[in-house]
């Protein structure tokens, strides 16, 4: 998943940065 996709999903779902970091790792 690209960072852009993660950022978009984060905004839509409203997840915290911590969750995004987990997906990136």
N, C-alpha and C positions, 0 to 999 in steps of 0.2 A: 504493500500500500504506500503510495507516495505521500510525502509530507503535506502536500496541498490537499489531498483527499482527507487526510487525518484532520487537518485544520478545518476543513469544511464540515466534516462529520462532527467535530467538536462543537462548532458553532450551532449546528442543527440540533444536536443532542444536548449541548450545554455541559459537556463533561469537563472536569478539571484538568489542569496541565499534567497532574500526576498520572492520570489515566493515559494521556497521550504518550507520556514517557514510557509507560509499560508497553504500549503497542510498538513503539520505535525500537525498544530493546529486543 
